[in-house]
Amino acid sequence: MLPFLRRYARALTGSQKRGDEWVRLCVEVLREQTMDAEEYDTKQKIFTLFHRLRQPFDVLEEREAAADGVPGRLKAQLSEIPVLQRQMLLLTALEGFTVEDAASILNVSRGEAEAALAEARNELRRVASVRVLVIEDEAVIALDVAKIVQNAGHQVVGIAATEKNAVELARKHSPHLVLADIQLKGGDNGIAAVREIMKGLEVPVIFVTGFPERLLTGSGVEPVFVITKPFDPDLLRTAMAQALNTVAI
């Protein structure tokens, strides 16, 4: 269950370091409460503990997010998505919790949870347009991803199926965001393509893969945003909004 919590914590905070620090604190609390191990024997209970620990800091982090991150119109719109709304989107779309379970985790009423989720989806539609590069070798999936990106109001500057093509498109268009698969055509590697792109461009990256465990090993530098195939369109839109709020454009 911890890999899922790490994935969620990173997506929520927009940082591998901060996300893992919160998960580490959660694990330490669990170890101190070994006599009550059954109290945290499910994914929902562990996520509930995570949010119980984080709750006093939510308002502070929301203020910091509004003060830093993406400038201009995009920053203003992203900062309008409150913490509760982002939490509801990630808990339901990323982690697959029902609205009722997510409400329990966040200690809010079902009505509050449903309202927050609806408001968050509306806010995502208002996010300013940015340039997005898609790195995906399966044509059907690439087109599906591109459609979701375009429906979210963003511009797809290119779809790359190989490392070389990905790097060339990135240098040509300077995307604000990269969506990348791990396995590409001809044995190419999406991770290698992203590393090459990052040498000349500071850009947030979301990995969309059928093998998330390969990116969440717990060792070394790992991506902040990892989405598992198949995915909910709301999840991709949420991840894009979060990712864009971590790096200035």
C-alpha positions in Angstrom: 0.0 0.0 0.0 2.9 2.4 0.6 3.8 2.7 -3.2 0.2 4.0 -3.7 0.6 6.4 -0.8 3.9 7.7 -2.2 2.4 8.2 -5.6 -0.5 10.2 -4.1 1.7 12.2 -1.7 3.9 13.3 -4.6 1.0 14.2 -6.8 -0.6 16.2 -4.0 2.6 18.1 -3.0 4.1 18.3 -6.4 7.4 17.2 -5.1 9.2 13.8 -4.7 11.0 15.1 -1.6 8.1 16.6 0.2 5.8 13.7 -0.7 8.2 11.1 0.6 8.8 13.1 3.7 5.1 12.9 4.5 5.0 9.2 3.8 8.1 8.7 6.0 6.3 10.5 8.9 3.2 8.3 8.3 5.3 5.2 8.5 7.0 6.3 11.7 3.6 6.9 13.3 2.5 3.4 12.2 5.6 1.9 13.7 5.0 3.6 17.0 1.5 2.2 17.0 2.3 -1.4 16.4 -0.1 -2.5 19.1 -2.9 -1.1 17.0 -1.7 -2.5 13.7 -5.2 -3.6 12.7 -6.4 0.0 13.0 -4.4 0.7 9.8 -4.7 -2.6 7.9 -6.4 -1.1 4.8 -5.5 1.4 2.1 -8.3 3.7 3.2 -7.2 3.7 6.9 -3.6 4.5 5.9 -4.7 7.4 3.7 -6.9 8.6 6.6 -3.9 8.6 8.9 -1.9 10.5 6.3 -4.5 13.2 6.1 -4.9 13.4 9.8 -1.2 14.2 10.0 -1.2 16.7 7.2 -4.4 18.6 8.1 -2.7 21.3 10.1 -0.4 22.1 7.2 -2.9 22.2 4.4 -3.8 25.9 4.7 -0.1 26.8 5.0 0.9 24.9 1.8 -2.1 26.4 -0.1 -0.8 29.9 0.8 2.7 29.0 -0.3 1.4 27.5 -3.6 -0.4 30.8 -4.3 2.7 32.8 -3.6 5.1 30.7 -5.8 4.9 28.5 -8.9 3.4 29.5 -12.2 3.1 33.2 -12.9 0.5 35.3 -14.6 -3.0 34.0 -15.7 -2.1 30.4 -15.3 -0.8 30.8 -11.7 -4.0 32.7 -10.8 -6.2 30.0 -12.1 -4.3 27.1 -10.6 -4.1 28.8 -7.2 -7.9 29.1 -7.3 -8.2 25.3 -6.9 -8.4 24.8 -3.1 -6.6 22.0 -1.3 -9.8 20.1 -0.6 -10.8 20.1 -4.3 -7.3 18.8 -5.4 -7.4 16.1 -2.7 -10.9 14.9 -3.8 -9.7 14.7 -7.5 -6.6 12.8 -6.6 -8.2 10.4 -4.2 -11.0 9.5 -6.6 -9.2 9.7 -10.0 -5.7 8.6 -9.0 -6.3 6.2 -6.2 -9.8 5.0 -7.1 -11.6 5.8 -3.9 -15.3 6.3 -4.0 -16.6 9.8 -3.1 -17.9 8.4 0.2 -14.5 6.8 1.1 -12.7 10.0 0.1 -15.0 12.0 2.3 -14.2 9.7 5.2 -10.5 10.0 4.6 -10.7 13.8 4.5 -13.1 14.0 7.5 -15.7 15.9 5.6 -19.4 15.2 4.8 -20.4 13.5 1.6 -22.1 16.7 0.5 -18.9 18.7 1.0 -16.9 16.1 -0.9 -19.3 16.0 -3.8 -19.3 19.8 -4.1 -15.5 20.0 -3.9 -15.2 17.4 -6.6 -17.6 19.2 -8.9 -16.0 22.5 -8.3 -12.5 21.1 -9.0 -13.6 19.7 -12.3 -15.0 23.1 -13.3 -11.8 24.8 -12.3 -9.7 22.4 -14.4 -11.6 23.6 -17.5 -10.6 27.2 -16.8 -6.8 26.5 -16.7 -5.0 28.6 -19.3 -3.7 26.8 -22.5 -0.1 25.5 -22.5 2.0 23.6 -25.0 2.2 19.8 -24.3 4.4 17.2 -25.9 3.2 13.6 -25.9 5.7 10.8 -26.0 3.9 7.5 -26.8 4.5 4.9 -29.4 1.0 3.3 -29.4 -1.0 5.3 -31.9 -4.4 4.7 -30.3 -3.3 5.6 -26.8 -1.3 8.6 -28.1 -4.4 10.0 -29.9 -6.6 9.4 -26.7 -4.1 11.3 -24.6 -3.9 14.1 -27.2 -7.7 14.4 -27.2 -7.8 14.6 -23.4 -5.1 17.3 -23.5 -7.0 19.3 -26.2 -10.3 18.9 -24.4 -8.6 20.4 -21.3 -7.9 23.5 -23.4 -4.2 22.8 -24.1 -2.2 22.6 -27.3 -0.5 19.4 -28.4 2.7 20.4 -30.1 3.7 16.9 -31.2 3.4 13.2 -30.7 6.7 11.3 -30.6 7.2 7.5 -30.8 11.0 7.4 -30.4 13.6 9.1 -28.2 15.1 11.0 -31.2 11.8 12.4 -32.3 10.9 13.3 -28.7 14.1 15.3 -28.2 13.7 17.0 -31.6 10.1 18.1 -31.0 11.0 19.3 -27.5 13.9 21.5 -28.9 11.6 22.8 -31.6 8.5 23.7 -29.6 9.8 24.2 -26.0 6.7 22.5 -24.4 5.4 23.6 -21.0 4.6 20.0 -20.1 5.7 16.5 -21.3 3.5 13.4 -21.0 5.7 10.3 -21.5 5.4 6.5 -21.7 8.3 4.4 -20.6 8.5 1.8 -23.4 8.8 3.3 -26.9 9.1 2.0 -30.5 12.2 0.1 -31.4 13.3 -0.6 -27.8 13.6 3.1 -27.1 13.1 4.4 -23.5 10.9 7.2 -22.5 12.9 7.9 -19.4 16.0 8.3 -21.5 14.2 10.7 -23.8 13.0 12.8 -20.8 16.5 12.9 -19.4 17.9 14.3 -22.7 15.1 16.8 -22.9 15.7 18.0 -19.4 19.3 18.8 -20.2 18.2 21.9 -22.1 14.7 22.5 -20.8 13.2 22.8 -17.4 9.8 21.3 -17.8 7.4 19.2 -15.6 6.9 15.6 -16.7 4.1 13.1 -16.2 4.8 9.5 -16.9 1.9 7.5 -18.2 2.7 3.8 -18.0 1.4 0.3 -17.5 4.3 -0.4 -15.2 4.3 2.2 -12.5 6.3 -0.1 -10.1 9.3 0.5 -12.4 9.3 4.1 -11.5 8.4 3.8 -7.8 11.2 1.7 -6.4 12.0 3.9 -3.5 15.6 4.4 -4.6 17.2 7.3 -6.3 15.5 10.2 -8.0 12.0 9.3 -9.2 9.4 11.2 -11.1 6.8 13.1 -9.1 3.8 12.3 -11.4 3.1 8.7 -12.4 -0.2 7.7 -14.0 -1.2 4.0 -14.5 -2.7 2.8 -17.8 -5.6 2.7 -18.3 -6.5 6.0 -16.7 -9.4 8.3 -16.0 -9.4 11.5 -18.1 -10.1 13.5 -14.9 -6.9 12.0 -13.5 -4.8 13.2 -16.4 -6.3 16.7 -16.2 -5.7 16.9 -12.5 -2.1 15.7 -12.9 -1.5 18.3 -15.6 -2.8 21.1 -13.4 -0.7 19.9 -10.4 2.5 19.5 -12.6 2.1 22.9 -14.2 1.9 24.5 -10.7 5.4 23.1 -9.7 7.5 24.8 -12.4 7.4 28.4 -13.6 6.7 28.8 -17.3 
